Amino acid sequence: MLLAKVLIGMLAGRAKSSCWTISQYGRVVGTLMDERGQRRLSWFNDADPRLRNYAGPLSDDPSELGRRLSLRIGVPISLDVLG
């Protein structure tokens, strides 16, 4: 039953997902996932610890998150949407 609700939601366009890569100097160090409005960060093992320890906020604007992360570690961070 739950699977049917999820599939119906996806077909109706209500279950949207987005993914951004998070890059430092052109090297991908993590991802930002948005699944139906719930956002979460995932970091690769070699990501700067100051990034891995970031606890939020995760704003609605990924470029704002990139700005905050850049200020946090003092180097440019970019977020690029996949797909």
C-alpha angles and dihedrals in degrees: 000000000000091000090052091053091050093048092047090050091050093049090049090053094244098111102068126172130189133182131196129189116226113217136188114194090345094306117116109236101167150341139248114214125195114191113178092328096316110117129197136173124223122190132201117235094255095052116122109272089232088062094044090053095052107123101184165194100237101200126204089250114070091200088060089053089050090052092050093048091048091053090047095058102021098239132092115277121187132193119207123187117234120226 
